[in-house]
Amino acid sequence: MIEQQLLDSVIHATEEKGLDEALIAYLRSQHPGVHFTCCSDDDIAANARAVVEREAFAVYLVNSNSHCSVLTNDLNAASGIVLAYVAEV
């Protein structure tokens, strides 16, 4: 389960620090037990819906409860967060 407060904190940190590997390492150190992934928004399935979209990044939730990880928009089912950078056009 990902709490709204955690999601808000991750969004704020990403807006403040910028999305890079240093941020992912920071988030992992601050929130042990939560899986964080960074990728390009282009790597996310076209039909997936971000839970948050900003100009420079999008946030997706991951449910890893079964043997395969899947994207979800359900905070109660989520076990991880994907931060996807949006390429400048």
QUIURGI-V451968 format. One record per backbone hydrogen bond with DSSP energy under -0.5 kcal/mol. NH is the residue of the N-H (numbers start at 0). CO is the residue of the C=O. Records with the same first field share a line. If there is no record, write none. Layout:
NH = CO + CO
This chain:
1 = 74
2 = 0
6 = 2
7 = 3
8 = 4
9 = 5
10 = 6
11 = 7
12 = 8
13 = 9
14 = 10
15 = 11
16 = 12
17 = 13
19 = 17
23 = 19
24 = 20
25 = 21
26 = 22
27 = 23
28 = 24
29 = 25
30 = 26
33 = 30
34 = 32 + 78
35 = 33
36 = 80
38 = 82
40 = 84
42 = 39
43 = 40
47 = 44
49 = 47
50 = 58
51 = 58
53 = 56
57 = 83
58 = 51
59 = 81
60 = 71
61 = 79
62 = 69
63 = 61
69 = 62
71 = 60
74 = 72
76 = 73
77 = 73
78 = 61
79 = 61
80 = 34
81 = 59
82 = 36 + 80
83 = 57 + 81
84 = 38 + 82
85 = 55
86 = 84
